[in-house]
Every structure is written in structure tokens, then in C-alpha cells.
Amino acid sequence: MVSPVVYELIGKGRELAKEIGEEVYCVLLGKGVTEKAEDIISYGIDKVFIYDDECLEKFRDDPYSNILIDLLNKVKPSIFLMGGTSIGRSIAPRIASKLKTGLTADCTELEIDLKDKILLQTRPAFGGNIMATITCTNSRPQMATVRYKIMKAAEKIPGYKGEVVNMKFDKEKIRDRVKVKKIEKIEENLNIIEAEIIVSGGNGLGSEKGFELINELAKSLGGGVGASRVAVDKGWISYPHQVGLSGKTVRPRIYIACGISGSAQHLAGMGRSDFIIAINNDPSAPIFNTADIGLAGDLYEIIPELIKKIRSNGYIKK
């Protein structure tokens, strides 16, 4: 299975490549990945490098990173993007270190400085208190990882023609210090990443009890429940609900932030939602600068009225 973040990286990669006049390449590693090549090309890829072998069926750091290092030394791209997944976070630093180049993790923006033709890599820094734009001027490739739901996914281009390159490698020369004995999948009942409506609570709730109201509003809308880092750190709700740089990145149709001030750390995880509603008793809260609709007032008065209106007007079934 191709990770969904790949299609977002393709979309951003095409955009960046157009600005610097380069082609877009993609590399697939694993067992049975050859059959995915033509589909990947249809999203606007000029060349797909395929490493298809049974020894790559289970991910291990050594073979995956060594193969990618060898490919990058041969192809010499100016920019190399990876998903901010568990796999990407594991091998991206290894690759950057071996190639003696820079790596910016969990980028929220990627742009080209048209004057110098270098990649501008933006991410929250210092605990999310500022947004830092980082450049890698003296080495290549310029490397960045990007979380899922940060960028807009690429769309298919009917009839797009690209090249499939089946790569060979010497398995005997690939270092592989880990043997996978068993893989157990943890079933996660909560997946707010895919929710179309999310209601999130923050420090402004005042206590754990506030999430009873958040849950009620979310249930009325048929949505999921999110939370700020502060609410999770205080033990009011479990970590899987956390939205932000240190939690999950979401992109729902509607995001309702209740009692959330709007730190850069939190905005990095939900700022690209289609429509944002903020409820906060502080009219100067930063979240209002991002929200499409802002309600300044007591959330314990506003939310019950919202629930009442939603149910009485039949927008959502009770």
C-alpha cells in the first residue's frame, strides 16, 4: 500500500519542480510495488524508480536507507521529500547524515526562493512559539519531511506519460542488522485524521469535565473529538486526541476550536482545515486571526446553544 502522504508530496513536488524547471521522480520500495508504478505516474511523475524484492517486504532501517542513499548518489536530485511517517522519521536522518546534507523535519510550508532557486522550508520552532524558515545552501539534496494532511494531494493527469525504471541491487552488500520476528498491528479505534468534522477542546475548558460538552457537540455533528497539547498534558483527555505539531495533523471540512488560544504549535496541526470556527472568551486570542468565524464568549453558554440549534433544526440526527 502506498502511504497517502505520498500523493501530497507529489502535488507539492510538481509545484516546486515547475518553479525550478526540473522533473519529478518517485521511488517505491517493497514487495509487489511494481504494480503501483503506472498509477503513480498518472499523478504527474516523470520517472518512477522501483525496488521490488521480497527482502524489502518488511521495513528495516538498514536496507531501506542504504538503497535510497545509493539512488540519491546516482540521480543527484536538488530536492528530496519524505513523508513524516514512522518510516520517514526513522530513515530520513540516516540518509541526511550519510549524504552530509541538511534535513528539516515536519515542514508546514515548502516554497522556492525564485532568486536563488533554493528551497524555503518552514516549520514551527522553539516549542511552536515561532515559525522558522530554513534553507540548505551548501549541500544537496535539500531534504525535508512533511506530515500527512499538510499539503494538498495531487490530482491525476489523464494520459500523463512517465518512465518506469526497475532497479537492481546486491542484497549481499546491503547491511541488514535487524531481523523482524513478528509484526502486530495495533487497532486504533480513534482516527481523527480522517474525520470531516472535528471539535477540539483546550485549556479554556477549565477541567476534564469540559470534554463532556465537547463530546456532546461532536456527537451532534457526527464528528470526532480533538484536543490541544495543554489539555492532554493536564490529563483531561488521552494523547490520540491531540492535534498539533506534537500530535496529529488534521484537515477536516469543519474544525471547531473551543477554549484554544491558537499557538503556532496547534495551528500547525489544523490550520489547513477548510472552515475554522473558534470559541474563546478572550477576544484577543490568536485563534481568531485564523478562524473563518469567531465567537467571543463563554463556551459553556455558547456550545449548549449550538447543540440545541443543531438538533432542533434537524441538521444532524440526534
C-alpha positions as CSV (number, residue, x, y, z in Angstrom):
1,M,0.0,0.0,0.0
2,V,1.3,3.5,-0.9
3,S,1.1,5.8,2.0
4,P,-1.5,8.6,1.5
5,V,1.2,11.3,2.2
6,V,2.9,10.3,-1.0
7,Y,0.2,11.9,-3.1
8,E,0.5,15.1,-1.1
9,L,4.3,15.1,-1.7
10,I,3.7,14.5,-5.4
11,G,1.4,17.5,-5.5
12,K,3.9,19.8,-3.8
13,G,6.8,18.2,-5.7
14,R,5.2,19.1,-9.0
15,E,4.7,22.6,-7.9
16,L,8.3,23.1,-6.8
17,A,9.7,21.3,-9.8
18,K,7.8,23.6,-12.2
19,E,9.3,26.7,-10.5
20,I,12.9,25.5,-10.9
21,G,12.5,23.7,-14.3
22,E,13.1,20.2,-13.1
23,E,11.4,16.8,-13.4
24,V,9.6,14.9,-10.7
25,Y,10.8,11.5,-9.7
26,C,9.4,9.0,-7.2
27,V,10.9,5.9,-5.6
28,L,8.9,2.8,-4.4
29,L,10.4,0.1,-2.2
30,G,8.8,-3.1,-1.0
31,K,7.4,-6.3,-2.3
32,G,4.8,-6.1,-5.1
33,V,5.2,-2.4,-5.6
34,T,5.8,-2.7,-9.4
35,E,2.1,-2.8,-10.0
36,K,1.7,0.6,-8.4
37,A,4.1,2.4,-10.8
38,E,1.7,3.3,-13.6
39,D,-0.8,4.7,-11.1
40,I,1.9,6.8,-9.5
41,I,2.9,8.1,-13.0
42,S,-0.7,9.2,-13.7
43,Y,-0.3,11.8,-10.9
44,G,2.3,13.7,-12.9
45,I,5.5,11.7,-12.2
46,D,8.2,11.7,-14.9
47,K,10.2,8.8,-13.6
48,V,9.5,6.0,-11.0
49,F,12.3,4.0,-9.6
50,I,11.2,0.6,-8.5
51,Y,12.9,-1.6,-5.9
52,D,10.7,-4.7,-5.8
53,D,12.0,-7.6,-3.8
54,E,10.8,-10.0,-1.2
55,C,13.6,-8.9,1.1
56,L,12.0,-5.5,1.3
57,E,8.6,-6.7,2.3
58,K,9.2,-5.8,5.9
59,F,10.6,-2.4,6.7
60,R,14.1,-2.2,8.3
61,D,16.2,0.9,8.6
62,D,19.4,-0.5,7.1
63,P,18.3,-1.8,3.7
64,Y,15.8,1.0,3.0
65,S,18.2,3.8,3.9
66,N,21.2,2.2,2.1
67,I,19.2,1.7,-1.1
68,L,17.9,5.3,-1.0
69,I,21.4,6.7,-0.3
70,D,22.8,4.8,-3.3
71,L,19.9,6.0,-5.5
72,L,20.3,9.7,-4.4
73,N,24.1,9.5,-5.2
74,K,23.2,8.3,-8.7
75,V,20.3,10.6,-9.5
76,K,21.5,13.7,-7.6
77,P,18.2,15.4,-7.1
78,S,18.2,19.0,-5.9
79,I,15.3,18.3,-3.5
80,F,14.3,15.1,-1.7
81,L,10.9,14.9,0.1
82,M,9.8,12.2,2.5
83,G,6.6,11.7,4.5
84,G,6.7,12.5,8.2
85,T,5.6,8.9,9.0
86,S,7.3,6.5,11.4
87,I,9.3,5.2,8.5
88,G,10.3,8.6,7.2
89,R,11.3,9.8,10.6
90,S,13.4,6.7,11.1
91,I,15.5,6.8,7.9
92,A,15.5,10.5,6.8
93,P,18.1,11.5,9.4
94,R,20.3,8.5,8.5
95,I,20.2,9.5,4.8
96,A,20.9,13.1,5.5
97,S,23.8,12.3,7.8
98,K,25.3,9.9,5.2
99,L,25.0,12.4,2.4
100,K,26.3,15.2,4.6
101,T,23.3,17.4,3.9
102,G,20.6,19.2,5.9
103,L,17.2,17.9,6.9
104,T,14.2,19.9,8.1
105,A,11.5,17.8,9.8
106,D,7.8,18.3,9.9
107,C,7.6,21.2,7.5
108,T,4.4,23.1,7.2
109,E,5.4,25.1,4.1
110,L,7.7,24.5,1.2
111,E,8.4,27.2,-1.3
112,I,11.1,28.2,-3.8
113,D,13.2,31.3,-3.4
114,L,13.0,32.3,-7.1
115,K,16.1,34.5,-6.9
116,D,18.5,31.8,-5.6
117,K,16.4,28.7,-6.7
118,I,16.7,27.2,-3.2
119,L,14.0,25.5,-1.1
120,L,12.5,27.5,1.7
121,Q,11.5,25.0,4.4
122,T,9.1,26.4,7.1
123,R,8.3,24.7,10.4
124,P,7.3,25.6,13.9
125,A,10.3,26.0,16.3
126,F,11.0,26.6,20.0
127,G,8.0,24.6,21.1
128,G,5.8,26.1,18.4
129,N,6.3,29.7,19.6
130,I,7.7,30.8,16.3
131,M,7.7,29.8,12.6
132,A,11.3,29.3,11.3
133,T,12.2,29.2,7.6
134,I,15.3,27.1,7.0
135,T,17.5,26.8,3.9
136,C,20.2,24.4,2.9
137,T,22.5,26.5,0.7
138,N,25.8,24.5,0.6
139,S,24.8,20.8,0.1
140,R,22.4,18.7,-1.9
141,P,19.8,17.3,-1.9
142,Q,17.8,19.7,0.2
143,M,15.8,17.3,2.4
144,A,12.5,17.8,4.2
145,T,9.8,15.6,5.8
146,V,6.2,16.6,5.7
147,R,3.3,15.3,7.7
148,Y,0.2,13.8,6.2
149,K,-2.7,16.3,5.7
150,I,-0.3,19.3,5.5
151,M,-0.1,19.6,1.7
152,K,-2.9,19.4,-0.9
153,A,-2.9,15.9,-2.6
154,A,-2.0,15.7,-6.3
155,E,-4.8,15.0,-8.8
156,K,-4.4,12.6,-11.7
157,I,-3.4,13.9,-15.1
158,P,-5.2,11.9,-17.8
159,G,-2.7,10.4,-20.3
160,Y,0.4,11.5,-18.5
161,K,3.5,9.7,-19.7
162,G,6.4,8.7,-17.5
163,E,9.1,6.2,-17.3
164,V,9.3,3.1,-15.0
165,V,12.9,2.1,-14.0
166,N,13.3,-1.3,-12.4
167,M,16.4,-1.0,-10.2
168,K,18.7,-3.8,-9.2
169,F,20.7,-4.1,-6.0
170,D,23.1,-6.5,-4.5
171,K,21.4,-8.0,-1.5
172,E,24.6,-9.4,-0.2
173,K,26.2,-6.0,0.1
174,I,23.2,-4.3,1.8
175,R,23.8,-4.2,5.6
176,D,20.8,-5.6,7.5
177,R,21.4,-5.9,11.2
178,V,17.7,-6.4,12.2
179,K,15.5,-9.5,11.7
180,V,11.8,-9.0,12.1
181,K,10.3,-11.8,14.1
182,K,6.7,-10.7,14.2
183,I,4.5,-7.7,13.4
184,E,1.4,-6.9,15.4
185,K,-1.0,-4.3,14.3
186,I,-2.5,-2.1,17.0
187,E,-6.1,-1.5,16.3
188,E,-6.8,2.2,16.9
189,N,-10.4,2.9,17.4
190,L,-9.8,6.6,17.2
191,N,-8.7,8.2,13.9
192,I,-9.4,11.9,13.9
193,I,-7.1,12.3,10.9
194,E,-9.9,11.2,8.6
195,A,-12.8,12.9,10.4
196,E,-14.6,15.5,8.3
197,I,-15.8,17.5,11.4
198,I,-13.6,17.9,14.5
199,V,-14.5,19.6,17.7
200,S,-11.4,20.3,19.9
201,G,-11.1,21.5,23.4
202,G,-8.3,23.3,25.1
203,N,-7.1,24.9,28.3
204,G,-10.2,27.2,28.3
205,L,-12.4,24.3,29.2
206,G,-11.0,24.6,32.7
207,S,-11.3,20.9,33.7
208,E,-11.7,17.4,32.4
209,K,-15.4,17.7,32.8
210,G,-15.4,20.2,29.9
211,F,-14.8,17.4,27.4
212,E,-18.3,16.0,28.2
213,L,-19.6,19.1,26.4
214,I,-17.1,18.8,23.6
215,N,-18.1,15.2,23.1
216,E,-21.8,16.1,23.0
217,L,-21.2,18.8,20.3
218,A,-19.0,16.4,18.3
219,K,-21.7,13.7,18.6
220,S,-24.4,16.1,17.4
221,L,-22.3,16.9,14.3
222,G,-21.2,13.3,13.7
223,G,-17.6,14.4,14.2
224,G,-14.5,13.5,16.1
225,V,-13.0,15.0,19.3
226,G,-9.7,16.7,19.3
227,A,-7.6,18.5,21.9
228,S,-4.8,20.9,22.4
229,R,-1.5,19.8,23.9
230,V,-2.3,21.6,27.2
231,A,-5.5,19.7,27.6
232,V,-3.7,16.4,27.0
233,D,-0.7,17.3,29.3
234,K,-3.2,18.1,32.1
235,G,-4.7,14.6,31.7
236,W,-8.1,15.8,30.7
237,I,-8.1,13.6,27.5
238,S,-5.8,10.9,26.0
239,Y,-2.9,11.6,23.6
240,P,-4.6,10.1,20.5
241,H,-6.9,13.1,20.5
242,Q,-4.0,15.7,20.4
243,V,-3.9,18.0,17.4
244,G,-0.8,20.0,16.7
245,L,2.9,19.7,15.9
246,S,3.4,17.2,18.7
247,G,0.1,15.4,18.0
248,K,-1.8,14.7,14.8
249,T,-2.2,16.9,11.7
250,V,-5.8,17.1,10.5
251,R,-7.6,18.7,7.6
252,P,-11.3,18.4,8.1
253,R,-14.1,20.3,6.4
254,I,-15.0,21.9,9.7
255,Y,-12.8,22.4,12.7
256,I,-14.3,23.9,15.9
257,A,-11.7,25.1,18.4
258,C,-13.2,25.6,21.9
259,G,-11.1,27.3,24.5
260,I,-8.0,27.0,22.4
261,S,-5.8,30.1,22.3
262,G,-4.2,29.3,18.9
263,S,-0.5,28.7,19.4
264,A,1.7,28.1,16.3
265,Q,2.2,24.6,17.6
266,H,-1.6,23.9,17.4
267,L,-2.1,25.8,14.2
268,A,0.5,23.7,12.5
269,G,-1.8,20.7,13.1
270,M,-5.2,22.2,12.0
271,G,-4.5,25.5,10.1
272,R,-5.4,24.0,6.7
273,S,-8.9,22.9,7.7
274,D,-11.5,24.0,5.1
275,F,-13.5,26.0,7.6
276,I,-12.5,27.0,11.2
277,I,-14.8,28.1,14.0
278,A,-13.3,29.5,17.2
279,I,-15.0,29.8,20.5
280,N,-13.0,31.7,23.2
281,N,-13.7,34.1,26.0
282,D,-10.6,36.2,25.1
283,P,-11.3,38.4,22.1
284,S,-7.6,38.9,21.5
285,A,-6.8,35.1,21.3
286,P,-4.6,34.4,18.2
287,I,-7.0,31.7,17.1
288,F,-9.4,34.4,15.9
289,N,-6.8,35.5,13.3
290,T,-7.1,32.1,11.6
291,A,-10.8,31.4,12.2
292,D,-13.4,31.9,9.5
293,I,-16.0,32.5,12.3
294,G,-15.1,33.7,15.8
295,L,-17.4,33.6,18.8
296,A,-16.0,35.6,21.7
297,G,-17.8,34.5,24.9
298,D,-18.3,31.8,27.5
299,L,-18.1,28.4,25.7
300,Y,-20.3,26.9,28.5
301,E,-23.1,29.2,27.3
302,I,-22.3,29.1,23.5
303,I,-21.9,25.4,23.0
304,P,-25.2,24.3,24.6
305,E,-27.0,26.8,22.4
306,L,-25.2,25.4,19.3
307,I,-26.2,21.9,20.2
308,K,-29.8,23.0,20.8
309,K,-29.9,24.7,17.4
310,I,-28.2,21.9,15.6
311,R,-30.7,19.3,16.9
312,S,-33.9,21.5,16.7
313,N,-33.2,22.4,13.1
314,G,-32.6,18.9,12.1
315,Y,-29.1,19.5,10.6
316,I,-27.8,16.4,12.3
317,K,-29.8,13.4,13.6
318,K,-29.9,13.2,17.4
